């Protein structure tokens, strides 16, 4: 079971994560959308494609761009389509 926590609040919990490059990608159904706010930030990975970002928001505190996802990944990353990963201080425990 993997759990993503920020500011003492569980944002995601799943036993179905996919680990890619050391990051746990959580199925969207296992992430609480109440703590995510869409961001306009984008980045590009040469083999996964264009990443979109969410800000993680807990009790009014904002962790900008702390979650990312690939809505339309390249074929090599098709397994993580729509899955959400975390960084920037969001703790992922397994």
Protein Blocks (a to p, Z undefined) as FASTA:
>chain_A
ZZddeehiafbdcfkbcceehiacddfklpcfklpccdfbdcddfknopcddddddeehi
acehkaccdfbacfklmmmgoiacdeehiacdZZ
